[in-house]
Amino acid sequence: MINLLLRFSYDGSNFYGFQKQPNFRSVQQELENVLSKLFNKEIKIYGSGRTDAKVHALNQYANFFIEKLNYDLNDLKYRLNKMLPNDIYIKDIKQVDENFNARFNVKIKIYDMVINNFQHNPFLNNYVIDSFNKTSIHKMKKIAKLFIGQKCFINFTSKEEDEFNFIRCIYKIKIFKKNNLIHIKFYGDGFMRYQVRMISANILLFGQNKIKKEEILDKLNNLTSRNITAYCLNANGLYLFDVKY
């Protein structure tokens, strides 16, 4: 079997997330439909992870198996992009080891939450979070340190159950401002549903003097009874920035 790895981007505005689901438009479904037409057989792809509705991806990955490669890889890329809707774009395709899995071989996932801190721009409606309060980047960086390391994030996800007991490792959080946009960039071994959006909301609100450090510490340290944070940023400002293997 030939194992091919796709690297692609998509505008999540009109998708109900990456994962295929009945009666809703998904990135996985669009890709599988086109690949199945090209190879004249049902093709299933294995993504590096799910993204929620409205979340974008600059670099998402998925692998799939075929018995015979009928196209040069550059030709395959060209054909895929001609057939796919214009809110998905294949960046490159390469052959990988038969045992490679785009999900299980992930070492680092990088997400970027983008916040417009200047003035509303109607052209960015689907791509940034508007938040025009006075914001201290210094305070955001300071509080972000609380989330670094291997921790139980049971109060920072909407997930009801988790095979890893809600434990994830965040290696680094970079916060910077560029062109009036605040970026909160997460590097971790994996993230649960709404985790990045919830942590980002807490970091942003602390930087705007709207919540106190003690409230965040309570959610991180008091794990005997579940008490999920009430703060969560919208999905449209979130990007899957890259995945490292």
N, C-alpha and C positions, 0 to 999 in steps of 0.2 A: 504494500500500500504506500502511496505517496502522501506525505503530510505537508500541507501548505499553510503558511502563516500570513494572514492579512494584517496590515497596519492601515487604519482608516480614521477619518474624522467625520463628525456629523453635528449638525445643528439640531439640538433636541427639542426645539420649540413645538414641533408638530408631531412628536412621538410620545407614546405612552410608556416610555422607557426603552431600555435595550432588549429585555427579555420578551420572547414571543408569548402572547396570551390571546385567547379568543376574543374576537370582536373589537380589538384595539390595534392601532398601527404601532409596530415596533421595528427597531433597527434590525434585530435578528431575523424577523420575518422577511423584510425587504431583501436582505442579503441572501437568505436561503432561497427565496423565489428566483432570483436572478441566477445564482449558481446552479440551481436545479435545471433551469432552462438551458444554460450553456453546456452542461454536461449530460443533459437528457436523462437524468436520474435524480432521485431525491438526495439532496445534500443537507447535512446537519452541521452547523458550526458550533464551536466551543469558545465562548468569549472569556476574556480575562476577568470579567466580573459584570455585574449589573449596574446600570445607571437608572435613576428614577425618571419619571416623566419630567420633561422640560430641561433636564440636565444635558449639557453639551459634552463633546469629547474632541480634544485636539489630537490625541493619539490613543485610540482604542485598538485592541488586538483580538483576533480570533483565528483558530486553526480549523481545518477540515481535511477529510481524507478522500482521495480518489484512487481508482485503480490504475488509470492511465491518463497521462497529461497530454491533451490534444493540442495545447497551445504553448507557444513561447510565453514566459512569464510577463514580459512587457506587453505582448499582444493580449494576454488574459486581463491584465490591468486595464488596458484600453477598452476592451469589450465590456468589462464590468462597469466602468465609469460611463460608457455610452448608454448602458441599459438601466443603471440605477437612477433613482430620483436625485435631483440636484442638491438635496440636503444631506447626502452621504457622498463621501469621496474616498476612493481607495488610494492610499499614498504609495504603498509598495507591497509586493508579494515575494516571499522567499520560501524555499523548501527547507524544512527542519527535520530533525531526527524523528523517527516513527513513534518514539515514546514521549515526545514533547506534547505538553498540554498547556494551552494558553492561560488556563485558570490556575492549575496546580503548580506550575513552575514559576509563578510570580515571586519576585524577591521584594520589590518596592512598588507601591502605588503612590502617585502624586496627584493631588487634587488642588485646584485653585478656586477660591471664592473671591469674586470681584464685586466691590462695593463702590458705587458712585457717591462721592462725598462733596460734590461741587454744586451742580444744578441739574434739574431734570433734562434729559436729552431723549426726545421721543424716538429717535433712531436706535436707542439702546434699550428699549422697553423689554425685549426678550433676552437681554444678555448681561445685565447688571442688576444689583440690588441698590435701590435708591435709599440713602440714609444721610440726611443733610445736617444732622446735629454736630456740634463741635466735638471733634474726636481726637484723642491723644494716642498717637502711634506708640509713644513710649510706654503708656499704661497697657496698651494691647500686648506689646511684646513681653512686658513684665508678667502679666497674668497668664499668657500662653505657656509659660514654663511649667505651670501646674499640670499641663496635659501631656508633657513629654515623658516617655518611658512606657514600660509594660504595665498596664493598669486595667482594672475592671471598669468598663464604660457602660454599665447596665442602666445608668440614669441619663445617658446621652445617646440613646437609640430607641426607635419605636419597635424594634424587634421584640417579639414576645418570648421566643426561645432561642438559644444559641448553643451549638455543639462545643464551643470553646469557652462556655460560661462567661460570655461577654468580654473576655480578655483580648485586648489588642495592643500592639506596640506602635506608638508614634515616635519616630526617630527624630523628627525635626519639624518646627513650624516657623516659616519665614514670613514676616510681615513688612510690607513696604508700600509706599505711595508713589504712583507714577501717573502723570497726566490727570491729576485729580481723582484717580481711581485707587482705592485701597485694595491690596491683594493679601489674602491670608492663604499661604501655600503649605499644604500638609504633605509630609513624607511618612509613610507607614507601611506595615506589613499587610494591611487590609483594613477596610472600614465597613461598618454595619449601616443598615438603613437609617438615614437622617443623621448619622453620627457627625459628619463634617459640618452639616448645616446647623446642628444644635451647638456644637462647640464654637463654631464661628459666631453665632448669635451671642453667646456668653462673653466671648472675647470682645466683640464689638460693643456690647452694652456696658461692659466694665470700662472700656476706653471712653465711653460717653458719660461716665459717672451715674449710670442708671441702675446698676446693681453693685453689690459689695462682694469683696473677696470671700467672705464667710459663706455666702450663699453658694458660690461655686465649690468651695471646699466641702460643704455639706453634701452636695451631690456626688462628689468624688469619693468621700470617705465613709458616709453612712450607707452601707450596702445591705443591712439586715432586712429592711423593707424597701421595696422599690418606690422611688419618688422621682419620676422622669422630669427633667427640666422643662419649664413652660415655654422656653425660647427656641425658635427655629427659624432660620432665614429661608426665604423662598428658593425654589430650585433653579430658577432661570439665571442666577448669577454664578452657578457652580459648573466647573469644567473638570473633566478627567484630563489632566495635563499630560501624563505619560505613565507608562508601566515599564519597570525594569526587570529583566530576566537574568 
